[in-house]
Amino acid sequence: MDRRQLLNRIEERWQAFNQSFAGLPDSALREPGVTGEWSVKDIIAHVTTWEEETLKALPLLAEGKRPPQYGGVDAFNARESARKRALSLAIVRRLAAETHRRLLAYLETAPERHFFTETTFRRRLRLDTYSHYPEHIRAIQSWRKGRGL
């Protein structure tokens, strides 16, 4: 897979993620219970958190360095979710769009060698983006179906 194919895969799944909650009223986006206590807004913030973390980790990995450690993914997710819970829906949406744009811009300039084989760089990118989005797409779609939305 080359850079363009990888970027296309990320963007295709990003669009599917956004489509999973398209058309929902703001009140539904803030309703808890989509995944545990998380609302769609919380899920958007969570996906954004992992894209932010990817933007921190990839440059380090590209230099052969270790990225930050989290002290357990579940604990990290809980901390970040609590930290972002008070943000408005408008801010969460803006942060999601801005972070995604920054990620794509970084990937346009990242060293080409990280795109052709399964490097630590590419593994991290996959786990935090295009293989992460579908997990939340399924949860949102299931929740929508159960609510008749």
N, C-alpha and C positions, 0 to 999 in steps of 0.2 A: 504494500500500500504506500503510495507516495503522499506528499503533503496535501495536494489538492483532493485526493480521495478521502483522506482523513478529515480535512476541513468540511468536505461535503457530508460525510457521515455525521460529524458533530452537529452541523447546521440542520440536517434533516431530522435528527432526533430532538434537537432543541425546539424546532418548529412543532414537532409532535407533542412535546411537553407543553408548550404554550397553547396548543390546540386543545389539550385535555381539559383545560379550564376556560377556554374561550366561551364567551356568551353568558357566563354566570354573573349574576348581579353581585355587587360589592359585598352585600350582606352575606351571601353564600360563601364568598371567598374567605370571610372572617369566621365562619362557623366551625367550631371544633368538631373533632370526631372523624376526620378523613383517615388519618393514621394515628391511632391512639388518641391523644388529646390535640394533635396538630390539625390546624385548618389548612386550606389551600394556601393561604397567605404564609403560614408557617413553613409549608413545604417549599414554596418559592424562595423564602429566606434561607432555608436549609440548602437548597441546590446552589444558591448564590454563595453561601459560605464555602461550599466545596470548590466552586470555581475560583473564589478568592484564594483558598489554600493552594489550589493548583498553580495559580499565578505566583505564589511564593515559592513553591517547591520546584517547578520546572526549571527556572534559571539555575538553581543550585544543582539539580540533577544533571543539567547540561554541562556543568563544570566538574562533574564527578564528586560533588559534595552531598552530604546527607541533608534531607529536608527536616523541618521541625517535627518533633515527636509530640503526640497528643495525650499521652497518659490514658489511653483507651478511647476508642472511637465513640462508644456510647456516652461516656462522660463528656467528651468534647462536644458531641451533638447536643447533649442536654444543656451544657453551659452556653453554647452559641444560640440555641433556641431561646433560652431565657433572656439572653442579652438582646436579641432582636425582637422579642415578643411585643415590646412597647412601640416599635416603629409603625408608622401608619402604612396602610396598604399602598398609598401613592409612593411613599419612600421605598418600600420593598420592591415595587415594580420598577422604579427608576434604578435602584441599585442592581437589580437583576439584569436589566438591559445594558447598563453601563459596564458591569463586570463582564458580561458575555462579549461585548464589543472589545474590551481590553484583552480578553483571552484570545479572541480571534486575531487581533492585531499582533499580539506576541507570537502566536503560532506562525504568522506570515513571515516573521523574521528569525525564528528559531533555527538552529543548525539543521541542515537537510538530513544529516546522518541519523537523526533521531526518528525519522519517519519511515524508513525502509525495513527495519527489523524490529523485533520485540525487545526494545531496550527498557531499562527502568523508567526512563522518561516517558516512553510511549505507554507503558503499563499504567503509570500513574495518571496520565492523561485519559486513558480508556476508563479506568475505575472511577474517576471523578467527573466524567462527562458522559460520553455516549453510552456507556453501560450502566450509568447511574440514573439517568433520566427515565428509562423505561420502568424501573421499579416504582417510581412515583407516578408515572402515567397510569400504570395499572391500578394503583391505589385510588387515584382521583377518578378514573373511569368507573371503578367498582362502587365508589361512594356515590357518584352521580347516578348510576343505575339504581342503586338502592333507594335513592331519594327521588327518583323520577325526574332528575334534572338533565 
